[in-house]
Each structure stands twice: as structure tokens, then as C-alpha cells.
Amino acid sequence: MKNYDLSDMVKGWFVGGFNPSAYTTQDCEVAVKKYNKGDFESEHFHKVATEITVIVSGTVRMMGKEWSEGQIIVLEPGEVTSFEAISDAVNVVVKLPGALNDKFIVE
């Protein structure tokens, strides 16, 4: 058995091609992302990966819409979104396939 601490992972990513990682694979990426109210990511998209976000707690804004606890957002490759934490929030994010360097900022 191995064990890890989420706080040691890269921005919450604990499965994928990251170092460190609890499980290294190129098949997918998985993260637990913790946000403070007001945290923001500018518009971006992925060319390869489908990104699935589950709102575990709090409220966030993606795709111009507010999402809250229990809601699941699936973004296909090429779909553009920004991200804003409307309140403190926790999300689980899964990307399929694992694709490091697949985040493209819209300028």
C-alpha cells in the first residue's frame, strides 16, 4: 500500500502524468480542486481532452452559468469556458484522456 497527501499534489491533480502523482497514467487525469471565493481562470479550452467537473461544494460560474453542489459539467474538446468561484468551492475534475499541456488560453 502507498499513501499520499493531496496538499503535496500539483494543484490538486493526483492521477495523471504529474509529478508527484498518486497514480501515474496517460489515460486520464483526476483532481480535487479547492477554490476560494473570487478565484478566477480566464477563458480557455482543451484541444484533446474532455473535461468533466463535479461541483462537490459551493457555487462556481462556467460557460456563463452558475453551477452548485451535485451538478456535473462536461466540456468537449474545443468548448471555451472561463471559471469563477462565486463562493468557496470544491470540485472534482476528470480529464480524458490525460493530456498535459492541453490548456489553451483564449486571447
C-alpha positions as CSV (number, residue, x, y, z in Angstrom):
1,M,0.0,0.0,0.0
2,K,1.1,3.6,-0.7
3,N,-0.4,6.7,0.7
4,Y,-0.2,10.4,-0.3
5,D,-1.3,13.8,0.9
6,L,-3.5,15.9,-1.5
7,S,-1.6,19.0,-0.4
8,D,1.6,17.6,-2.0
9,M,0.0,17.2,-5.4
10,V,0.2,19.7,-8.3
11,K,-2.9,22.0,-7.9
12,G,-4.9,19.0,-6.6
13,W,-4.1,16.7,-9.6
14,F,-3.4,13.3,-8.0
15,V,-3.9,10.9,-11.1
16,G,-2.2,11.5,-14.4
17,G,1.2,12.4,-15.8
18,F,2.0,14.8,-12.9
19,N,5.0,14.6,-10.6
20,P,4.2,13.8,-7.8
21,S,1.2,11.7,-8.5
22,A,-0.6,9.0,-6.5
23,Y,-1.1,7.1,-9.8
24,T,0.8,7.9,-13.0
25,T,-1.1,7.3,-16.2
26,Q,-1.7,9.0,-19.6
27,D,-5.2,7.5,-19.7
28,C,-6.8,10.2,-17.6
29,E,-6.2,13.0,-15.1
30,V,-8.1,13.4,-11.8
31,A,-8.0,16.3,-9.3
32,V,-9.7,17.6,-6.2
33,K,-9.7,21.4,-6.7
34,K,-10.2,23.8,-3.8
35,Y,-11.1,27.4,-4.6
36,N,-11.6,30.5,-2.5
37,K,-14.4,32.9,-3.3
38,G,-13.3,35.1,-6.2
39,D,-10.7,32.7,-7.7
40,F,-10.8,33.1,-11.5
41,E,-9.3,31.4,-14.5
42,S,-9.5,33.2,-17.9
43,E,-11.2,31.7,-20.9
44,H,-9.5,28.5,-22.1
45,F,-10.2,25.3,-23.9
46,H,-8.7,21.9,-24.5
47,K,-7.9,20.5,-27.9
48,V,-7.6,16.8,-26.9
49,A,-9.2,16.2,-23.5
50,T,-12.9,16.1,-22.5
51,E,-13.1,17.7,-19.0
52,I,-15.7,16.6,-16.5
53,T,-16.3,18.7,-13.4
54,V,-18.4,17.7,-10.4
55,I,-19.3,20.5,-8.0
56,V,-18.8,18.9,-4.6
57,S,-19.5,22.1,-2.6
58,G,-20.0,25.8,-3.2
59,T,-21.1,27.7,-6.3
60,V,-19.0,28.4,-9.5
61,R,-19.5,30.0,-12.8
62,M,-18.5,28.2,-16.0
63,M,-19.8,28.6,-19.6
64,G,-21.6,31.8,-18.4
65,K,-23.8,29.9,-16.0
66,E,-23.8,29.3,-12.2
67,W,-23.4,25.7,-11.0
68,S,-23.7,24.3,-7.5
69,E,-23.3,21.2,-5.3
70,G,-24.1,18.0,-7.1
71,Q,-24.1,19.4,-10.7
72,I,-21.8,17.9,-13.4
73,I,-20.4,19.9,-16.3
74,V,-18.9,18.0,-19.3
75,L,-16.8,20.1,-21.7
76,E,-15.9,18.6,-25.0
77,P,-12.6,19.4,-26.8
78,G,-12.8,22.9,-28.3
79,E,-15.5,24.2,-25.9
80,V,-14.4,27.5,-24.4
81,T,-15.0,28.4,-20.7
82,S,-13.7,30.6,-18.0
83,F,-14.0,29.7,-14.3
84,E,-15.0,31.8,-11.3
85,A,-15.6,30.7,-7.7
86,I,-18.8,32.5,-6.7
87,S,-18.2,31.1,-3.1
88,D,-15.6,28.9,-1.6
89,A,-15.9,25.7,-3.6
90,V,-14.5,22.2,-4.0
91,N,-14.7,20.4,-7.4
92,V,-13.6,17.0,-8.7
93,V,-12.2,17.3,-12.2
94,V,-11.6,14.4,-14.6
95,K,-9.9,14.8,-17.9
96,L,-10.0,12.1,-20.6
97,P,-7.5,11.2,-22.0
98,G,-4.7,12.5,-19.8
99,A,-3.2,15.3,-21.9
100,L,-0.6,17.5,-20.2
101,N,-0.1,20.9,-21.8
102,D,-3.6,20.7,-23.4
103,K,-4.9,24.0,-21.8
104,F,-5.1,26.9,-24.4
105,I,-5.8,30.4,-23.2
106,V,-8.2,32.5,-25.4
107,E,-6.7,35.9,-26.1
